[in-house]
């Protein structure tokens, strides 16, 4: 025989378990609409600001717009027009003895229309200087193709830094194309 006191406690435990299962089921359903981009995913951007060893300083913000949609399992998860926010992590002006100039870029977040802002961890993988009329510069490329007149020769280093090796200030003009590569998976909420 079950007493009323025990029945009330069992009823509360049962309701509690039911609530836990309902919340878990809701989380699974919500996660089913989510997409996860794996580490190594490339995102192509167009730079909204000019960056230069002459005028940019550490901490200066910049933005870039996604120019090519990113697909996952046949659907667009990052549409064209999404905005990536970043900042200049380090600037090294060319010296007289050591002619290298350097800009390190940090990519911090991506704003996806209708899905909000997500933190990203990504490195620069390729730079194509606007108006350069030459092959793009890819990470680890040992050849240093000549960039736009007055810019010098550029390359993208192993950690995503942009280098100039001819003793000139480095300039990446507004409108230049950047490819970034995700260093960690990126979860994107469903619509």
C-alpha positions in Angstrom: 0.0 0.0 0.0 1.4 3.4 -1.0 0.9 6.2 1.4 -0.2 9.7 0.2 3.1 11.1 1.4 5.2 8.6 -0.7 2.9 9.1 -3.7 3.5 12.8 -3.7 7.2 12.4 -3.6 7.2 9.7 -6.3 5.0 12.0 -8.4 7.5 14.9 -8.1 10.4 12.6 -9.0 8.4 11.3 -12.0 7.6 14.9 -13.1 11.2 15.9 -12.6 12.4 13.0 -14.8 9.8 13.8 -17.4 11.0 17.4 -17.5 14.7 16.3 -17.9 13.7 14.0 -20.8 11.7 16.7 -22.4 14.6 19.2 -22.2 17.0 16.6 -23.6 14.7 15.8 -26.5 14.3 19.6 -27.2 18.1 19.9 -27.3 18.5 17.0 -29.7 15.8 18.5 -32.0 17.4 21.9 -31.8 20.8 20.4 -32.5 19.4 18.6 -35.5 19.0 21.9 -37.3 22.5 23.0 -36.4 25.5 22.6 -38.7 29.1 22.1 -37.7 31.9 23.1 -40.1 35.0 20.9 -39.6 38.5 22.2 -38.9 40.2 23.0 -42.2 37.1 24.6 -43.8 38.0 27.5 -46.1 36.1 30.7 -46.1 36.7 33.3 -48.9 36.5 37.0 -47.9 36.8 40.4 -49.4 38.6 42.9 -47.1 36.6 46.1 -46.2 39.6 48.0 -44.8 43.1 48.7 -46.1 45.8 47.2 -43.9 49.4 48.5 -43.9 52.5 48.4 -41.8 52.7 52.1 -42.3 49.2 53.0 -40.9 47.9 49.9 -39.0 48.6 49.3 -35.4 48.3 46.3 -33.1 44.6 46.0 -32.0 43.2 47.9 -35.0 39.9 46.3 -36.0 39.0 45.3 -39.6 36.1 43.6 -41.3 35.7 41.4 -44.3 32.7 40.1 -46.2 32.1 36.4 -47.2 32.1 36.4 -51.0 31.4 32.7 -51.6 28.8 30.8 -49.7 30.0 27.8 -47.5 28.0 24.6 -47.9 27.6 21.7 -45.6 25.7 18.6 -46.6 24.1 20.4 -49.5 22.8 23.4 -47.7 24.3 26.9 -47.2 25.5 27.4 -43.6 27.5 30.6 -44.2 25.8 32.8 -46.9 27.5 35.3 -49.1 27.5 38.7 -47.2 28.2 37.3 -43.8 30.7 39.6 -42.0 34.0 38.4 -40.3 35.5 40.7 -37.7 39.1 40.6 -36.9 42.0 42.7 -35.6 45.6 43.3 -36.3 47.6 41.1 -33.9 51.1 42.3 -34.7 52.8 44.8 -37.1 56.5 44.8 -37.9 57.8 47.7 -40.1 60.7 46.9 -42.4 64.1 47.8 -41.0 67.2 48.9 -42.7 69.2 45.7 -42.0 66.4 43.2 -42.0 64.0 44.2 -44.7 61.0 42.2 -43.8 57.7 43.7 -43.0 55.0 41.7 -41.3 51.3 41.9 -40.4 49.6 39.2 -38.3 45.8 39.1 -38.5 43.5 37.6 -35.9 40.0 36.5 -37.0 37.6 36.7 -34.1 34.0 36.3 -35.1 31.5 35.8 -37.9 28.1 37.4 -38.1 25.7 35.3 -40.1 22.4 36.9 -41.1 19.5 35.3 -39.2 21.8 33.2 -37.1 23.8 35.7 -35.0 27.4 36.1 -34.3 29.8 33.1 -33.7 33.3 33.1 -32.3 35.8 31.7 -34.8 39.4 30.5 -34.6 41.0 30.8 -38.1 44.2 31.6 -39.8 45.0 33.4 -43.0 45.6 30.9 -45.8 45.7 33.0 -49.0 45.9 36.6 -50.0 45.1 38.0 -53.5 45.9 41.7 -53.5 43.3 43.8 -55.3 44.6 45.0 -58.6 47.8 42.9 -58.3 47.2 41.0 -61.5 49.1 38.0 -60.3 48.8 34.6 -58.8 47.4 34.4 -55.2 49.8 33.9 -52.3 49.2 30.6 -50.5 50.4 29.6 -47.1 53.8 27.9 -47.1 54.4 29.0 -50.7 58.2 29.5 -51.0 57.9 31.6 -54.2 57.3 35.2 -53.6 55.3 36.6 -56.5 55.4 40.3 -57.1 52.4 42.2 -55.8 50.9 45.5 -56.8 53.5 48.2 -57.7 55.0 49.7 -54.5 53.9 46.9 -52.3 56.8 44.5 -52.7 56.9 40.8 -52.7 54.4 39.1 -50.4 54.0 35.7 -48.9 51.8 34.0 -46.3 53.7 32.3 -43.6 53.0 29.0 -41.8 51.0 30.8 -39.0 49.0 33.0 -41.4 51.2 36.1 -41.2 51.6 38.2 -44.3 55.3 39.1 -45.1 57.0 41.5 -47.4 60.6 40.6 -48.1 61.8 43.5 -50.2 62.3 46.1 -47.4 59.1 48.0 -48.3 56.1 48.7 -46.2 53.4 46.0 -46.6 50.0 47.1 -47.9 46.9 45.0 -48.3 44.4 47.3 -50.0 40.6 47.3 -49.4 38.9 44.8 -51.8 41.7 42.3 -51.6 40.6 38.6 -51.4 41.5 36.6 -48.3 41.0 32.9 -47.7 40.9 31.9 -44.1 41.0 28.3 -42.7 39.2 27.2 -39.6 41.6 26.0 -36.9 38.7 24.6 -34.8 35.2 23.2 -35.8 32.5 25.9 -36.0 29.0 25.1 -34.8 26.3 27.2 -36.5 22.8 27.2 -35.2 20.0 26.2 -37.6 17.4 28.7 -38.9 
